[in-house]
């Protein structure tokens, strides 16, 4: 983060803008579906940058916090079925902070929420040892399916999830609050049950998946998550030099 807690989201604002601009300048032939997917990604990144810029990160200001939460809930409520919304997330410490990106996708009768992380807190994500790397590969995005609409339209849910971003505290305490307490509450199951349910393929179109239950959510090419095996991103290594610019975070979220 730049310049202390109040600058925790500043790199994400810049990177969301830059990645969105780059997507708009791709000089390659695309199908209509690919063009639509790129347009959706650019629009989501613009919204992500706007919300990150307006977020009172590290401010400890309850009044601004409540106003900002109302804006988040309003955007979630107005997201059309079959579309996604990117939201800034993460936590602040006294020295800075660590950004995350939350992606909310609306389905018929339920939501899915994806958490993208490219640094601290990846110990809460699926991980495998890779002898070729002499290290580990991580799932940088975890998807929580079957989130009740009432849960995401309740301002108190977002207040719990965003409290670590507004009120600085030690990083380990902040990540534990998000990953071990709030995220499992959203779909009423342990986080790793969601993560490995998704990666095992059952959540990607099998008999128990949201896509199988809802024929209108069949996993079209412009769906970043919420149907189809292609939504499960490969496990990859951490960036060697870290992701201080949040460029990888923005790219992963736009996937």
Secondary structure, DSSP 8 states (H G I E B T S, - for coil): --SSGGGTTHHHHHHHHHHHHHHHT--S---HHHHHHHHHHHHHHHHHHHHHHH--TT---HHHHHHHHHHHHHHHHT--TT-EEEEEEEEE-SS-EEEEEEEEEE-SS-EEEEEE-SSTTGGGS-EEEETTTTEEEE-SEEEEEEE-HHHHT-HHHHHHHHHHHHS---HHHHHHIIIIIIHHHHHTS-HHHHHHHHHTTGGGTSTTSHHHH-TT----TT-SSSSSGGGS---B---TT--TT-HHHHHHHH-
